[in-house]
Amino acid sequence: NLGGKKWISGIVMWESIILLNVISLLASKLPIDNYEWSTWFNVDHPGGRGDYEQLDAIRFYYRARVCETPRALEARTTDWVPARETGEKVHADPTVGFWCLNEEQGLERNCSNYAVRFLCPKGNSLNFQDIWSPWTDWGPCSALCGQVGVQIRSRSCSSPSLLCNGPKVERKECHGPECVTDCALHCVMGRVNAECNACMCEEHILLGSIRGSGGLIAEGAAILGSDKLLTLTDHNGHFRIPGLCPDGNTTLTIRLQGHATQSVLVPKSAERTTVVSVQLKRTGTGKIFVSNDRNGSKLMCILIFRDKLFHNNSLLERKSDSTLVLKKLHLEHAGEYYCRASGQSGAIKTKPAMLNIIGKSSHSCNPKPDPHLIRLPHDCYQNSTNSFYYDVGKCPSSTCVGQLDNGIRCKDKVAYCCGVAKMEERHLACQGYQLPTMVVTECGCQKCVDTKAIVHGRAVAADTGEPMRFGHIFMNGVRISRTGYKGTFTIHVPPEMERLVLTFVDNMNTFINTTKVLPFNTKGGAVYHEIQLTRKKVPVTIRSSETNTLDLGEVEGREAMAHIQIPPNSFYKENGEVFVGDVNASVTFLDPRDVSTAAAAQSDLNFVGNEGDTLPLRTYGMFSVDFRGGETNEPLNAGEVKVFLDSAQVMMPEHLRTMKLWSLNPETGLWEEEGSLKLEKKSRRKREERTFLIGNLEIRERRLFNLDVPENRRCYVKVRAFRSERFMPSEQVEGVVVSLINMEPTAGYSSNPRAWGRFDSVITGSNGACLPAFCDEQKADAYTAYVMANLGGEELEAVASTPKLNPNIIGVPQPYLGRLNYRRTDHDNPRLKKTAFSINLAKPSPNTAEEANGPVYPFEKLKECEEAPFSAAHFRFSRVEGDRYDYNTVPFNEDDPMSWTEDYLSWWPKPMEYRACYIKVKINSPHEINVRSHNMGGTHPKTVGQLYGLRDIRSIRDMDQTAVSAVCLEFKCSGMLYDQARVDRTLVKVIPQGSCKRDHVNSLLQEYLVNHLPLAVNNDTNEFTMLAPLDPLGHNYGIYTVTDQDPRTAKEIALGRCFDGTSDGTSRVMKSNEGVALMFTCGGREVTRQNFFQTLQNSQGQIATSGRVEGRQNRRRQRANASRNSQRRSTRDPKGRGAKARN
């Protein structure tokens, strides 16, 4: 008797030769005329645990092709080799099916791919009365009232010489008598069950198939009804539930680890069998939408699942589901509030919202302005302060409480910020003239200036700089923009967004999909980012029916970091169907042992912990996979892929225990755990035995994976950026992208050679930036880092570390500076770039007073780092100061659009619409000449004769003509003033600083000025005066105009066009003869008096001038010519080994 035992009770196992001989013998003794063979079936493949040609699974797909009780079966491989000739251990039972287990076939050998057929009766002619005895009557039902039981009947084999085929005992479900109950449930179909919570249909069977994300088999999925477990899916992802009523009202819940819970409605049907198919989706990280009033009176959390509110880390008890309203505020209500949501997929926590409580009679905005020094022109030295600086005051751009009304909610209808309430005009005594300036005398709560955060930049190849042309940009799974021909892009950041996650997709399939978390300026304005893309590896062709191994490692001459192994028959189409044939496999590995790849790292290497906190990861490599059908090019998924990480490449022993596999969620930019890795010894080439960290993963809709360890030794590093190397507090630059590359620990401690482990970027604000980093308290050089800064593609310079360290200039006192081992990248080789520095990340000791005040802060002191005063230790970067000076009568910080002030004399009359204007001037002179634009009100009655501002800049010598130079000079554009009531034609004077004569005025420009009256008087041949044009004229006139929502962006674009001498191009090299508006000839005698820039350098009252590198002035002049002919520096190579030498 080959049947008779249930699948779950186990089947006796035979070797294939014995089993198939028995089956053939049985078939030969049967009255063959009454039987026929079915078609061949192949519903499973030997991936995973083996090949299972199970009768229930065959019936699921081909119900009409196989009989109820087959009498025999035959098995062959898909290459038509009979099962008895394969030498493999197989199992069979005509009533159950055929199966082969991979684990029984020996080392590194899997089962063949088998097909089976069954011997079934022809029609209803089956008669085995001569072999089997008649069935006995059905026994009594074992069920109590309202329950399901079993009835049994049996028969015996009456043949002494032949084996009888078929079951000896049969069982069937039966139902007990109806219970006497007051149940009010009425069933449209079937009857009420004993619990009175569902309807039962004894004759109906529900068959189902569950697929996971990517179409892979969902083994072990739980099927629940009314929160009660009904069954689990088998190894094929199938399930079978008898007794459910197909009345259209029954809902099943499906749960599978790593997937979102899904509900499915059993369709209404009159058939005895119903089939459902469900594909699950991957679990996503939860999202919390937070709304809080600017005055802090209400905090709302909108969540999909359970949420909790915390105040100063204490759980708040409340009745409302999502909204916390604080009434009758008291001081104890002040502090931090945050939401934490939890669900089956984990927890997520919001950033804290700070609530400050002030008295009714107190000011939410301090009326006393903060000090703010502005730099004065070179001929305006102030004896009262012994400097070229003057304090004009400023108001902090913080939110405040506006006009409260009697509404139900104490919420401002519009946003209020601390701004200028009163200003007064003062006149400063300069050499031969009075300089007007507006000084803030009182601050107050004003309507906030409208600002918009913008991210722009270029998407280029990390290796060659090739642009990604016309690629798509996605945010939250939705395409929002695309790159241009040169890879440029501009993204407007939505309001209230805290974390900007963008995915760049290359239509040409040259680069891998790249997800970046881009920092932006929350105050508004534009931030430039260069997105470095990893080139996709050339695909190799592999066979889906074979075991394939692909190495992961990109450093030449070094062992592979890891490799992945794909078992045979592991590829699936997106609909779940097994793929057979050639596969084009492209696996691109980002090797952390190559420091130049750090900038191409995806996301920001963070994950969400069990408590909802965002935590950092340290990477051992990222790999992107792309599997496609060889002929159809359709994307393929893969299941049961093994990852082998060479343990010899992991130099920190504690990381061997915590290493995990992660995949990137492209919508959140967060890494999500795929599984852990375990240590095992394996033989490799030449019988070499090695220890590997081995893990499993399934390649589905996500294609970027990471070998990472969570790291808890964390700190913050304080960095500030400045306009010049005078390092004045008032000259700090906002909007600078400061990046930190965490390096592998040093030799002798944990690792050698070195590798990068993490890449972070932060935007500087008014008080600098705090960069996250790994650090160690026990050993100062356990972790090191490279730090660099970038502003709109321009790399800022770090403070020099040679010929000796100067703590006053670097910004860090001794002895902590020595422990940090500060080194600029040109410390040992002056030919290298000066745009980065390296430090030891020595965690400050709590027992050492010198280390308690920065620049490295413990992780738990982020707030202290962010609010540190200027006197606290910090590292410094400075812009390479060009020969340029800007002065505005009404002070305005172009890095902070919220500093704009409503005033008729504002240089930029309308926020969010910044219009930059330049005029190109050619100078015939053997020397470089300083040129000034003097800008006054021209036609508006409120501003006529009053100064808007000054612009000074030095001309740039032509690279081919030694006696020719040119300058692109900014002037204030004509147009509406801030009240938008009347235009003003700005009166602009272009004044070369020296003995010069105006030779030529562009004829088209002159004609325009004549035809658009009034016409300015131009009697002085040493200068040029005009009422600035209202129209954006273009390069034919020598005038260049650009309007943008960010002032710095508008100026950069206009300046690039002016350099190029075109209206649509851009250049970093001055083209002296192209698109010129004015021409001056200046005397050959060099001016002996100090020019503006020399005056600033030698002025009294400057700080830290003694430590400057000699030859700075010569290098500035050289940079103005030479650097514009070079490409922008690359943040990928902090040491700049490929850079040319500079004097």
ZIZI-V441206 format. One record per backbone hydrogen bond with DSSP energy under -0.5 kcal/mol. CO is the residue of the C=O (numbers start at 1). NH is the residue of the N-H. If there is no record, write none. Layout:
CO:NH, CO:NH
This chain:
6:9, 7:10, 15:19, 16:20, 17:21, 18:22, 19:23, 20:24, 21:25, 22:26, 23:27, 24:28, 25:29, 26:30, 27:30, 30:32, 31:34, 32:35, 34:122, 36:120, 41:116, 45:47, 47:50, 49:102, 49:103, 50:52, 51:53, 51:100, 52:54, 53:98, 54:58, 55:59, 56:60, 57:61, 58:62, 62:65, 63:66, 72:119, 74:117, 75:83, 76:115, 77:80, 80:82, 81:77, 82:85, 83:86, 88:16, 88:90, 90:14, 91:99, 93:96, 93:97, 96:55, 97:93, 98:53, 99:91, 100:51, 101:104, 102:105, 106:109, 112:114, 113:78, 115:76, 116:41, 117:74, 118:38, 118:120, 119:71, 119:72, 120:36, 121:123, 122:125, 128:131, 128:132, 131:158, 144:147, 146:194, 147:176, 149:174, 150:142, 151:172, 152:139, 153:170, 154:136, 156:133, 156:158, 158:160, 168:155, 170:153, 172:151, 174:149, 177:146, 179:181, 186:188, 191:200, 193:196, 198:193, 199:245, 200:191, 201:204, 204:243, 205:207, 205:274, 206:241, 207:276, 208:239, 209:278, 210:218, 211:280, 212:215, 213:216, 216:212, 217:219, 218:221, 221:233, 222:224, 222:255, 223:230, 223:231, 224:253, 225:228, 228:225, 231:223, 233:220, 234:237, 237:210, 238:234, 239:208, 241:206, 243:201, 245:247, 246:269, 249:251, 250:266, 251:226, 252:264, 253:224, 254:262, 255:222, 256:259, 258:283, 262:254, 264:252, 264:266, 266:248, 272:205, 274:207, 276:209, 278:211, 278:280, 281:260, 288:290, 289:302, 291:300, 293:296, 297:326, 298:293, 299:324, 300:291, 300:302, 301:303, 302:289, 306:342, 308:340, 309:316, 310:338, 311:314, 314:311, 316:318, 322:301, 323:325, 324:299, 324:326, 325:327, 330:333, 331:334, 335:355, 336:312, 337:353, 338:310, 339:350, 340:308, 341:348, 343:346, 346:343, 348:341, 353:337, 354:356, 355:335, 359:362, 367:369, 367:443, 370:394, 372:392, 372:393, 374:390, 377:380, 379:431, 381:383, 382:385, 382:386, 382:387, 387:382, 388:376, 390:374, 390:392, 392:440, 394:370, 396:398, 398:418, 402:404, 409:411, 415:448, 416:400, 417:446, 419:444, 422:441, 422:442, 424:439, 426:428, 426:437, 428:430, 428:435, 430:432, 433:430, 434:436, 435:428, 437:426, 439:424, 442:421, 442:422, 444:419, 444:446, 446:417, 452:525, 453:493, 454:527, 455:491, 456:529, 457:489, 458:460, 458:531, 459:468, 460:533, 461:465, 466:461, 467:469, 468:471, 471:483, 472:505, 473:480, 473:481, 474:503, 475:478, 478:475, 481:473, 484:470, 484:487, 487:459, 488:484, 489:457, 491:455, 491:493, 494:497, 499:501, 500:502, 500:518, 502:516, 503:474, 503:505, 504:514, 505:472, 505:507, 506:509, 510:536, 514:504, 514:516, 515:603, 516:502, 516:518, 517:519, 518:500, 520:522, 521:524, 525:454, 527:456, 529:458, 529:531, 530:532, 531:460, 531:533, 533:462, 534:512, 540:542, 540:585, 542:583, 543:546, 544:569, 544:570, 548:566, 550:564, 551:553, 552:561, 552:562, 554:556, 555:558, 561:646, 562:552, 563:644, 564:550, 565:567, 565:642, 566:548, 567:570, 570:639, 571:579, 572:637, 573:576, 577:573, 581:544, 582:630, 583:542, 583:585, 584:586, 584:628, 585:540, 585:587, 586:588, 586:626, 587:589, 588:624, 589:591, 590:592, 590:622, 591:594, 592:756, 593:595, 594:597, 595:598, 597:600, 598:601, 602:605, 605:617, 606:671, 607:609, 607:615, 609:612, 612:349, 613:609, 613:615, 615:607, 616:711, 618:709, 621:707, 622:590, 623:705, 624:588, 626:586, 627:636, 628:584, 629:633, 634:629, 637:572, 638:699, 640:567, 641:697, 642:565, 643:645, 643:695, 644:563, 644:646, 645:693, 646:649, 647:650, 649:651, 651:653, 652:655, 652:656, 653:656, 653:657, 654:657, 654:658, 655:659, 659:677, 660:708, 661:674, 661:675, 662:706, 663:672, 664:666, 665:669, 669:604, 670:665, 672:663, 675:661, 678:694, 680:692, 682:690, 684:687, 685:688, 688:684, 688:690, 690:682, 690:692, 691:647, 692:680, 692:694, 693:645, 694:678, 695:643, 697:641, 698:700, 699:638, 702:700, 703:625, 703:705, 704:664, 705:623, 706:662, 706:708, 707:620, 708:660, 709:618, 712:714, 713:775, 714:859, 715:773, 716:857, 717:771, 718:875, 719:769, 720:877, 721:733, 722:879, 724:727, 728:731, 729:732, 731:723, 736:738, 736:764, 737:790, 738:762, 739:788, 740:742, 740:760, 741:786, 742:757, 742:758, 743:784, 746:749, 746:750, 746:751, 755:744, 757:619, 758:742, 760:740, 762:738, 764:735, 765:768, 768:765, 769:719, 769:771, 771:717, 773:715, 776:843, 779:782, 781:746, 783:841, 784:743, 785:839, 786:741, 787:837, 788:739, 789:796, 790:737, 791:794, 793:795, 794:791, 797:878, 805:807, 806:809, 806:810, 807:811, 807:812, 811:874, 813:817, 815:819, 816:820, 817:821, 817:822, 820:840, 823:838, 824:827, 829:832, 834:798, 835:789, 836:825, 837:787, 838:823, 839:785, 840:842, 841:776, 841:843, 845:848, 847:849, 848:851, 849:852, 851:854, 853:873, 855:718, 855:857, 857:716, 858:861, 859:862, 861:865, 862:866, 863:867, 865:868, 869:872, 875:720, 876:799, 877:722, 878:797, 879:881, 882:884, 883:954, 885:952, 887:950, 889:438, 889:891, 892:894, 893:896, 896:899, 897:900, 901:903, 903:906, 905:890, 907:909, 910:913, 913:915, 914:916, 914:1044, 916:1042, 917:971, 918:1040, 919:921, 919:969, 920:1077, 920:1078, 921:967, 922:1080, 923:925, 923:965, 924:1082, 929:955, 930:993, 931:953, 932:991, 933:935, 933:951, 934:936, 934:989, 935:948, 935:949, 936:987, 937:945, 940:943, 940:944, 943:937, 943:946, 946:937, 948:889, 949:935, 950:887, 951:933, 952:885, 953:931, 955:957, 956:966, 960:962, 961:964, 963:925, 964:958, 965:923, 966:956, 967:921, 967:969, 969:919, 971:917, 975:984, 977:980, 982:977, 984:975, 984:986, 986:988, 986:1028, 987:936, 988:1026, 989:934, 989:991, 990:992, 990:1024, 991:932, 992:994, 994:996, 995:1083, 997:1081, 1000:1079, 1002:1006, 1003:1007, 1004:1008, 1005:1009, 1006:1010, 1007:1011, 1008:1012, 1011:1013, 1014:1016, 1019:1021, 1020:1023, 1021:998, 1022:992, 1024:990, 1026:988, 1026:1028, 1029:974, 1031:1033, 1034:1037, 1034:1038, 1034:1039, 1038:920, 1039:1034, 1040:918, 1042:916, 1044:914, 1046:1050, 1047:1051, 1048:1052, 1049:1053, 1050:1054, 1051:1055, 1052:1056, 1053:1057, 1054:1058, 1055:1059, 1056:1060, 1056:1067, 1057:1061, 1057:1062, 1059:1071, 1070:1072, 1071:1074, 1077:1002, 1078:922, 1079:999, 1079:1000, 1080:924, 1081:997, 1091:1095, 1092:1096, 1093:1097, 1094:1098, 1095:1099, 1096:1099, 1099:1102, 1105:1108, 1109:1112, 1111:1115, 1112:1116, 1113:1117, 1114:1118, 1115:1119, 1116:1120, 1117:1121, 1118:1121, 1118:1122, 1119:1123, 1119:1124, 1122:1125, 1123:1126, 1130:1133, 1132:1134, 1133:1136, 1135:833, 1136:1139
